[in-house]
Amino acid sequence: MYAIVEIAGHQYKVRKDQPLFVNRLHSAVGDEITFDRVLLVEDENGVKVGAPVIEGATVKAVVDQHLKADKVLIFKKKRRKGYQKLNGFRQSISKLIIKDINA
């Protein structure tokens, strides 16, 4: 059984007990979150597709931890001018554990 759920404007394919990394959520570690923007659910009965969402379908998740993603390096250069600049960026993310999919 899997579902496609929209979290903060992004779509994710989720399964039960799967870890999921999303953009930083403003919830404390250990909080249970319910997402109701479920776009598609596949189970033993078949596939249900929402238009745009499935009414009454929810996905429950628990915030496992807050961390930072891998560093992305941004390098800028202008040739023959002696200009070089190197910046780094680490996105703040949240790790969720999917607990239940209700369709």
Buried (B, 14 or more C-beta within 10 A) or exposed (E): EBBBBBBEEEEBEBEBEEEBEBEEBEBEEEEEBEBBBBBBBBEEEEEBEBEEBBEEBBBBBBBBEBEEEEEEEEEEEEEEEEEEEEEEEEEEBBBBBBBEBEB
